[in-house]
Amino acid sequence: QVQLVESGGGLVQPGGSLRLSCAASGNIRSRYIMGWYRQAPGKQRELVALITASDITNYADTVKGRFTISRDNAKNTVYLQMNSLKPEDTAVYYCYAAAGGSYWGQGTQVTVSS
């Protein structure tokens, strides 16, 4: 089993920034893909960004140029730096890890509003 614990969500004004963190613990035997998904009310969960064990990244078109995913393998932690936030970025953000199975965090709320 792998446990994922997110932090860093909150309320921010349009144009502002937030940084999400996700720490992985448990039965981690090798490097693995980590990433972030989000789900807005009434919508399906969607990919935000992924980062591979080799630090190859992939972003949704809607966040390219504004969000940056990174990882610290020594800490088994993945980060999502979110800049130039828009109201449409409002959602629950979920950490994801593919580590011999698919694992999800509990989610952290991000609200972009004036």
C-alpha positions as CSV (number, residue, x, y, z in Angstrom):
1,Q,0.0,0.0,0.0
2,V,1.0,3.6,-0.8
3,Q,-0.4,6.5,1.1
4,L,-0.5,10.0,-0.4
5,V,-1.0,13.1,1.7
6,E,-1.7,16.5,0.0
7,S,-1.3,20.0,1.3
8,G,-1.3,23.5,0.1
9,G,-4.8,24.2,-1.2
10,G,-6.9,27.2,-0.3
11,L,-8.6,30.4,-1.5
12,V,-6.7,32.7,-3.8
13,Q,-7.7,35.6,-6.0
14,P,-7.5,35.4,-9.8
15,G,-4.0,35.9,-11.0
16,G,-2.6,34.6,-7.7
17,S,-0.4,31.5,-7.0
18,L,-0.6,28.4,-4.9
19,R,1.8,25.5,-4.4
20,L,0.4,22.0,-3.8
21,S,2.5,19.3,-2.2
22,C,1.9,15.5,-2.0
23,A,4.0,13.2,0.1
24,A,4.0,9.5,-0.6
25,S,4.7,6.8,2.0
26,G,4.3,3.1,2.4
27,N,5.4,0.2,0.3
28,I,7.3,2.1,-2.3
29,R,9.8,-0.2,-4.0
30,S,10.8,1.8,-7.1
31,R,10.5,5.1,-8.7
32,Y,7.1,5.7,-10.3
33,I,4.9,8.2,-12.1
34,M,3.2,10.9,-9.9
35,G,0.8,13.6,-10.9
36,W,-2.2,15.7,-10.2
37,Y,-5.8,15.5,-11.3
38,R,-8.6,17.8,-10.5
39,Q,-12.4,17.6,-10.4
40,A,-14.7,20.6,-10.5
41,P,-18.3,20.4,-9.4
42,G,-20.5,18.6,-11.9
43,K,-17.5,17.6,-14.0
44,Q,-15.3,14.5,-14.5
45,R,-11.9,14.2,-13.0
46,E,-9.3,15.4,-15.4
47,L,-5.5,15.2,-15.7
48,V,-3.6,18.3,-14.7
49,A,0.0,17.2,-14.9
50,L,2.2,14.1,-14.7
51,I,5.9,13.6,-14.0
52,T,7.7,10.3,-14.7
53,A,10.5,8.7,-12.8
54,S,12.9,10.3,-15.4
55,D,11.3,13.8,-14.8
56,I,9.5,13.8,-18.1
57,T,6.4,16.0,-17.7
58,N,3.0,16.2,-19.3
59,Y,0.5,19.0,-18.9
60,A,-3.1,19.6,-19.8
61,D,-3.4,22.3,-22.4
62,T,-5.5,24.4,-20.1
63,V,-2.6,24.7,-17.6
64,K,0.5,24.8,-19.9
65,G,2.7,27.8,-19.2
66,R,1.0,28.5,-15.8
67,F,1.5,25.3,-13.8
68,T,4.7,23.5,-13.1
69,I,5.0,20.0,-11.7
70,S,8.2,18.8,-10.0
71,R,9.4,16.1,-7.6
72,D,11.9,15.4,-4.9
73,N,12.6,11.7,-5.0
74,A,14.6,11.8,-1.8
75,K,11.4,12.9,0.0
76,N,9.0,10.9,-2.2
77,T,7.2,14.2,-2.8
78,V,5.6,15.8,-5.8
79,Y,4.7,19.5,-6.1
80,L,2.4,21.6,-8.3
81,Q,3.3,25.2,-8.6
82,M,0.2,27.0,-9.9
83,N,0.6,30.6,-11.2
84,S,-1.8,33.0,-12.9
85,L,-4.7,31.2,-11.4
86,K,-8.1,31.6,-13.0
87,P,-11.6,31.0,-11.6
88,E,-11.9,28.0,-13.9
89,D,-9.0,26.4,-12.0
90,T,-11.4,26.0,-9.0
91,A,-11.6,22.3,-8.2
92,V,-10.6,19.6,-5.8
93,Y,-7.0,18.6,-6.7
94,Y,-6.0,15.0,-6.2
95,C,-2.5,13.6,-6.0
96,Y,-1.9,10.4,-8.0
97,A,0.8,7.8,-8.0
98,A,1.3,4.8,-10.3
99,A,3.4,2.6,-8.0
100,G,2.6,-1.1,-8.7
101,G,-1.1,0.0,-8.7
102,S,-3.0,3.3,-8.8
103,Y,-3.1,5.4,-5.7
104,W,-5.0,8.6,-4.9
105,G,-4.8,11.2,-2.2
106,Q,-7.8,12.5,-0.3
107,G,-7.9,15.7,-2.3
108,T,-7.3,19.4,-1.5
109,Q,-9.7,22.2,-2.4
110,V,-8.4,25.0,-4.6
111,T,-10.8,28.0,-4.9
112,V,-10.0,30.9,-7.2
113,S,-12.3,33.8,-6.5
114,S,-12.3,37.5,-5.9
